[in-house]
Amino acid sequence: MQTVTVSLFTIVCLLATLVVSLVSHSARITLYMLSSRKGPSLEVQFPIAIQPATLTMSNAHEFGFHTNDSNWDAILPKGAGFFYYPENQEYYFVTHYHQLHCLGALRRQFLASGLNATKMGLGHVDHCLIYLRQTLLCNVDMTLEPVDHYHEAPNGILHKVVTGLGVDHRCLDWSQVWEFMDDNYETYQDTYRR
């Protein structure tokens, strides 16, 4: 049996690193929790009535994977989707634009990572980005998301940010859709391609 000897200095360094890591992590969790809005979401409504619209799905390559960034940037309005509510002097991020922002961020990250993807795989990603962008445009969620969390930038400066966490959205009941889909499959499972 081999004996391993570790110096007291090494043990002290490891413990110090662990303590610094735990304190840093605890401080960030505490800051996040303190910056979170307590209780239910604010009942701030979008100030104008939104009328229904129709969107015909298309294979719009100008919003695909390898398109120019300016095409993606152009789908966000002035203010990038943030909304100022003068009655309480707060900023909100409209969920619809938050979704589009996140979709664009995923696209940019995939491009920046230099993925070694197959042509078919990239074609599928391209299709999905086009499809998701259009379905997000068609299903506008006008929930207002408060700018109420803090994030520490790499330079150590704290910025107020939007996480969308804890915000209630008015939705269609997805459990009814799930039940319908299950019932439909049970009724017509013999017609599904295997």
N, C-alpha and C positions, 0 to 999 in steps of 0.2 A: 504494500500500500504506500502510495506516494504522498508526502506531506507538502502542502502548499503554504508558503509563508507570505503574508501580506503585511506591509509596513504600516505602522500607526499613521503615518502621513497620508498614505493611500486611503485608509479607512476614513480619516478626517475629511479628505478632499471629496470622497464619494458622499459622505453624509452632508457636507456643506452644499454640494451640488443638488442633492435631493431636497434639502430644506429650501434653497433658493427657488428651485423649480416648483415646489408645493406652494410657497408664498406667492410667487408670480401667478400661478394658475388660480389660486384662491382669490387673489386681488382682481383678476379678470372676471371671474365668476361673480364676485361681489359687485363689481362695477356694472356688469350686464344686468344683474338682478335689480340693482338700484335704479338703473336707467329704464327699466321696463315699466310700462304703464300698468298700474294695479287695477284689478277688477275687470268688468266686462268692457268691450270695445266702446269707444265713444259713438254716440248716435249722430254722427255728422253725415248728412246726405249730400249727394252731388246736387248742385243748385238748379239745374235745368232738367226738364223731362227729356229723356232719350227715346227717340222713335225707333221702331223696328226697321231693319234693312235686310237686303238680300245680297249675298256674296256668292257668285258662281265660282266654284273651285276650278283652278287652272294650274298648269305646270309652269308657274311663273319663275323661270330660271334667274331673273334679276334678283330674286330673294333666296337663291340656293346657297350651297356651301362655298363655292369659289367665286362668288360675286364680289363686287366692289363694296367696301365697308360703308361708303356713302349711301348706297341703296338701303342698307339696314338702318343707318342713322336717320334717314328721311322718314321712317315710319313713326318716329317719336315727335310729338309736337314741341313747340318752344317750351322750355322748362323741363324737357325730357320726361314729361308725364307727372311732374309734381304739381300740386294744386295748393294754393294759399287760401285759407278760409278766414276772412277778415273778422268774423264774429268772435272767434277765440284766438285769433292771431297765431294759428298753427299751420304747418305745412303737412300735406298728405301726399302719398304716392297712389295714384289710381291703379288698382290691381291689374287692370287690362294692360297698362303700360309697363308695370312691373314684370308681368309675364313675358311681354315682347322683349324687354331689356334682358331678362334672364336667358331667353332663347338666343338672342344675339351674342350674349356673353359666352354661352356654350359653344356657339359656332366659332367665335374668335379663339377660344381656348383650344378647340380641336385643331384649328389651323396652326396655331402657335406651337402646339406640341409636336408637329411633324409626324403625325401618325403614319405608320407603315401599313396603310389599309389597302385592301384589294379594290379594283375598279368597281366591282359589283357592290362592295361594302360602302364605298364613297357615293355611289349612285343611290343606295338606299338612304344614307344620311342626307343627301341632297333632297331626295323626295320627302323625307320626314320633316326637314326644316321648312320646306315649302308648304307642306300640308299643315304643320303645327302653326305656322305664322298665319295662314288663312283661317284656320279654325279659331284661333285667338281673336282675329279681327271680327269673325262672325259671332262670337260669343263674348261680347264685351262685358266684363265684370267691372262695374263702376264703384265698387267698395273703395272707400278712402282709407289708406294705410298711414298711420301717424309716423312722423320722423321722430322716434322717441328712444332710440338705443344709441349707445356709443361704441365706436370701433377704433382701436388703436392702429394707426397707419404704421408702415415700416419705419418712418422717421420719428415715431413716438408720439405724434400729435393725435389727440382724440377728435374724432369727427362724429357728428350726429348722423345716423344712417337709418334706413328702412329695412326691417327684416320681414315684415308681414306676419310675424308670429303673434298669436293671441288676438287676431282680428277676425271678427265674425263676418262671413260672406253669406249673402242670400243666394241660395242655390236651388236647383231642382233636386228632388229626392232621388239620389243615386241608388238607394235600396230598392225602390220600385223598378228602376231600370235593371238592376241585378236580378231581381225576382223574375221579371219578364224574360230576360235573356236565359236564365236557367230553365224556365218553363218552356220557352221556345226550343231550346236544345233538346229537352226531354221529349217534346212532341215530335220534333223533326230530325232527331239524331241520325236516322238512317240516310238522310239526304246530305249530311256533312261529308266532305271529302276526307279521306283518311290518309 
